[in-house]
Amino acid sequence: MPAPEKPEIHLPSPSFWPILVALGVLLIALGIIFNLIISLVGVVLLLGAQVGWMLENRVDAADGEAAHE
């Protein structure tokens, strides 16, 4: 009797985007306290990091689908 196959565990690839998102949020908070220009830099960084993170996940998903074919 063959042993049942274990399902493959999918882990996302390591990424630096979450760190940039956190840095953007930190700059927004510091900018509210000290200077709104710092907040604007934080908003730009936050939005850019979110877009990069989303695009990275789309590339990972496409690679995963190609591997299963």
Residue frames relative to the residue before (quaternion, step in Angstrom):
aa qw qx qy qz dx dy dz
M 1.0000 0.0000 0.0000 0.0000 0.00 0.00 0.00
P 0.3419 -0.7671 0.5002 0.2109 3.63 -0.52 1.13
A 0.5258 -0.6258 0.4800 0.3187 3.53 -1.17 0.68
P 0.5078 -0.6475 0.4603 0.3332 3.61 -0.97 0.76
E 0.4788 -0.6731 0.4855 0.2864 3.56 -1.05 0.80
K 0.3740 -0.7065 0.5540 0.2327 3.55 -1.00 0.85
P 0.4957 -0.6512 0.4685 0.3328 3.60 -0.97 0.74
E 0.5153 -0.6422 0.4750 0.3107 3.54 -1.12 0.72
I 0.3326 -0.7382 0.5540 0.1935 3.59 -0.88 0.94
H 0.2037 -0.7788 0.5843 0.1025 3.55 -0.81 1.04
L 0.0262 -0.7745 0.6320 -0.0103 3.55 -0.81 1.06
P 0.4649 -0.6694 0.4866 0.3145 3.59 -0.92 0.78
S 0.5495 -0.6085 0.4523 0.3511 3.54 -1.17 0.54
P 0.6050 -0.5566 0.4095 0.3956 3.61 -1.14 0.53
S 0.0461 -0.8144 0.5777 -0.0284 3.56 -1.02 0.81
F 0.3480 -0.7249 0.5530 0.2182 3.56 -1.16 0.61
W 0.4535 0.7212 -0.4333 0.2942 3.62 1.24 -0.16
P 0.6383 0.5223 -0.3653 0.4316 3.67 0.87 -0.68
I 0.6205 0.5340 -0.3431 0.4605 3.58 1.08 -0.67
L 0.6662 0.4899 -0.3045 0.4727 3.59 0.98 -0.79
V 0.6017 0.5349 -0.3573 0.4735 3.60 1.09 -0.65
A 0.6634 0.5003 -0.2992 0.4692 3.59 0.92 -0.91
L 0.6417 0.5159 -0.3217 0.4675 3.59 1.01 -0.77
G 0.6344 0.5273 -0.3237 0.4634 3.58 1.03 -0.77
V 0.6547 0.4951 -0.3095 0.4800 3.59 0.96 -0.84
L 0.6326 0.5277 -0.3270 0.4630 3.59 1.01 -0.79
L 0.6691 0.4915 -0.3051 0.4665 3.59 0.92 -0.86
I 0.6120 0.5321 -0.3536 0.4661 3.59 1.04 -0.68
A 0.6727 0.4913 -0.2981 0.4660 3.60 0.89 -0.91
L 0.6669 0.4860 -0.3047 0.4755 3.60 0.93 -0.85
G 0.6416 0.5321 -0.3213 0.4494 3.55 1.05 -0.72
I 0.6130 0.5307 -0.3493 0.4696 3.58 1.08 -0.64
I 0.6838 0.4751 -0.2814 0.4769 3.57 1.04 -0.75
F 0.8280 0.2841 -0.1115 0.4704 3.59 0.74 -1.06
N 0.7979 -0.1607 0.1841 0.5511 3.60 0.61 -1.10
L 0.4700 -0.7169 0.4395 0.2682 3.58 -0.76 1.00
I 0.5402 0.6021 -0.4157 0.4158 3.61 1.18 -0.33
I 0.6139 0.5315 -0.3427 0.4725 3.58 1.07 -0.72
S 0.6310 0.5285 -0.3291 0.4629 3.59 1.05 -0.74
L 0.6409 0.5218 -0.3325 0.4543 3.58 0.97 -0.77
V 0.6264 0.5121 -0.3294 0.4867 3.58 1.03 -0.76
G 0.6485 0.5252 -0.3077 0.4570 3.57 1.02 -0.83
V 0.6410 0.5182 -0.3242 0.4642 3.58 1.00 -0.80
V 0.6522 0.5044 -0.3146 0.4703 3.59 0.93 -0.89
L 0.6636 0.4957 -0.3025 0.4716 3.59 0.93 -0.90
L 0.6514 0.5241 -0.3143 0.4497 3.58 0.93 -0.87
L 0.6897 0.4726 -0.2874 0.4674 3.59 0.84 -0.94
G 0.6509 0.5127 -0.3144 0.4632 3.59 0.98 -0.82
A 0.6666 0.4958 -0.3034 0.4667 3.58 0.97 -0.83
Q 0.6373 0.5211 -0.3346 0.4587 3.59 1.02 -0.72
V 0.6459 0.5027 -0.3208 0.4766 3.57 0.97 -0.82
G 0.6596 0.5105 -0.3079 0.4577 3.58 0.91 -0.88
W 0.6543 0.5142 -0.3076 0.4615 3.56 0.98 -0.83
M 0.6563 0.5032 -0.3125 0.4673 3.58 0.97 -0.83
L 0.6710 0.4880 -0.3050 0.4675 3.58 0.93 -0.85
E 0.6128 0.5420 -0.3486 0.4574 3.59 1.05 -0.68
N 0.6607 0.4997 -0.3112 0.4658 3.59 0.96 -0.82
R 0.6236 0.5266 -0.3499 0.4596 3.62 1.04 -0.64
V 0.6441 0.5062 -0.3209 0.4753 3.59 1.01 -0.78
D 0.6437 0.5142 -0.3226 0.4660 3.61 0.96 -0.84
A 0.6596 0.5066 -0.3145 0.4576 3.59 0.95 -0.84
A 0.6512 0.5061 -0.3178 0.4677 3.58 0.99 -0.80
D 0.6424 0.5074 -0.3262 0.4727 3.59 1.01 -0.74
G 0.6482 0.5239 -0.3152 0.4540 3.58 1.02 -0.76
E 0.6524 0.5008 -0.3159 0.4730 3.58 0.99 -0.76
A 0.6437 0.5176 -0.3245 0.4609 3.59 1.01 -0.74
A 0.6525 0.5236 -0.3172 0.4466 3.57 1.07 -0.73
H 0.6918 0.4874 -0.2845 0.4504 3.60 1.10 -0.62
E 0.5642 0.6148 -0.3887 0.3906 3.60 1.22 -0.17
